[in-house]
């Protein structure tokens, strides 16, 4: 994540199809998460309850986690930025290695979205 004029921004996706981002374009774009009163506060617990996911850094505005794949133990990076002004949580999930992830990063973020939407 980078800071642009004081507000954190997600890193851009590489040109490979193994990354999705709410600040991306085309096939790499994924909708940001809506931020209701408790979404940002519930997000760490949801991530920690997912198999293979560990939070590695958290600030009041950002959260960074790593997800290890079951079979080959590849690491994917998950980044979240709390955008209070827009009432959104900006999201990014990207594989560190390889070219294609066969949709795994998108599916993972959609699982997180589904858990956030449940109350």
C-alpha positions as CSV (number, residue, x, y, z in Angstrom):
1,X,0.0,0.0,0.0
2,X,1.1,3.5,-0.7
3,X,0.2,6.9,0.7
4,X,-1.0,9.6,-1.7
5,X,-1.5,13.0,0.0
6,X,-2.0,11.3,3.3
7,X,-4.6,8.7,2.3
8,X,-3.5,5.1,1.8
9,X,-3.9,3.6,-1.7
10,X,-3.8,0.0,-2.8
11,X,-0.8,-1.1,-4.9
12,X,-1.7,-1.4,-8.6
13,X,-2.2,-4.9,-9.9
14,X,0.5,-6.4,-12.1
15,X,-0.5,-7.1,-15.8
16,X,-1.1,-10.7,-14.9
17,X,-4.6,-12.2,-14.4
18,X,-3.8,-13.3,-10.8
19,X,-4.8,-10.1,-9.1
20,X,-8.1,-8.2,-8.4
21,X,-8.5,-4.8,-7.0
22,X,-11.3,-2.3,-6.3
23,X,-9.0,0.3,-7.7
24,X,-8.2,-1.8,-10.7
25,X,-9.6,-1.8,-14.3
26,X,-11.1,-4.3,-16.7
27,X,-11.1,-7.9,-15.6
28,X,-9.0,-7.1,-12.6
29,X,-11.7,-4.9,-11.1
30,X,-13.8,-6.0,-8.1
31,X,-16.4,-4.0,-6.3
32,X,-15.2,-2.5,-3.0
33,X,-16.9,-3.7,0.2
34,X,-19.6,-1.5,1.6
35,X,-18.7,0.0,5.0
36,X,-21.6,-0.1,7.4
37,X,-21.2,0.8,11.0
38,X,-19.3,-2.4,11.9
39,X,-17.7,-3.8,8.7
40,X,-14.2,-2.5,9.3
41,X,-14.2,-3.7,12.9
42,X,-15.5,-7.2,12.0
43,X,-13.1,-7.6,9.1
44,X,-10.1,-8.9,11.1
45,X,-12.1,-11.6,12.9
46,X,-13.5,-12.8,9.6
47,X,-10.1,-13.0,8.0
48,X,-8.5,-14.8,11.0
49,X,-11.3,-17.4,11.0
50,X,-10.5,-18.3,7.3
51,X,-8.1,-21.3,6.9
52,X,-4.6,-20.3,5.9
53,X,-5.2,-16.5,6.4
54,X,-3.0,-14.5,8.8
55,X,-3.1,-10.8,9.5
56,X,0.5,-9.4,9.1
57,X,-0.1,-5.6,9.6
58,X,-3.0,-3.5,10.8
59,X,-3.4,0.3,11.3
60,X,-6.6,2.3,11.9
61,X,-7.0,2.7,8.1
62,X,-5.3,-0.3,6.6
63,X,-5.1,-4.1,7.0
64,X,-2.7,-6.4,5.3
65,X,-3.0,-10.2,5.4
66,X,-1.5,-13.3,3.8
67,X,-3.3,-16.3,2.5
68,X,-1.5,-19.6,2.0
69,X,-2.9,-22.0,-0.5
70,X,-3.6,-25.5,0.9
71,X,-1.8,-27.7,-1.6
72,X,1.4,-25.9,-2.6
73,X,1.5,-23.3,0.2
74,X,1.7,-20.4,-2.3
75,X,1.2,-17.0,-0.6
76,X,-1.4,-14.5,-1.8
77,X,-1.4,-10.9,-0.4
78,X,-4.7,-9.3,0.7
79,X,-4.9,-5.6,1.2
80,X,-7.8,-3.5,2.6
81,X,-8.1,0.3,3.0
82,X,-10.9,1.8,5.1
83,X,-12.2,4.7,3.0
84,X,-14.5,6.5,5.5
85,X,-15.2,9.4,3.2
86,X,-16.8,7.2,0.5
87,X,-18.2,4.7,3.0
88,X,-16.2,1.8,1.4
89,X,-13.5,-0.7,2.1
90,X,-11.1,-0.8,-0.8
91,X,-9.8,-4.3,-1.5
92,X,-7.0,-6.0,-3.3
93,X,-5.9,-9.7,-3.5
94,X,-2.9,-10.8,-5.5
95,X,-0.8,-13.9,-6.0
96,X,2.9,-13.4,-5.4
97,X,3.9,-16.1,-7.9
98,X,2.7,-17.4,-11.2
99,X,0.6,-16.1,-13.9
100,X,-3.0,-17.3,-13.4
101,X,-4.8,-18.0,-10.2
102,X,-7.9,-19.6,-11.9
103,X,-10.0,-17.0,-10.1
104,X,-8.9,-17.8,-6.5
105,X,-8.2,-14.2,-5.5
106,X,-11.6,-13.0,-6.6
107,X,-13.4,-16.0,-5.0
108,X,-11.6,-15.3,-1.7
109,X,-12.7,-11.7,-1.6
110,X,-16.3,-12.6,-2.5
111,X,-16.3,-15.1,0.4
112,X,-15.1,-12.3,2.7
113,X,-17.8,-9.9,1.3
114,X,-20.5,-12.6,1.9
115,X,-19.4,-13.0,5.5
116,X,-19.4,-9.2,6.0
117,X,-22.9,-8.9,4.6
118,X,-24.2,-11.5,7.1
119,X,-25.1,-9.9,10.5
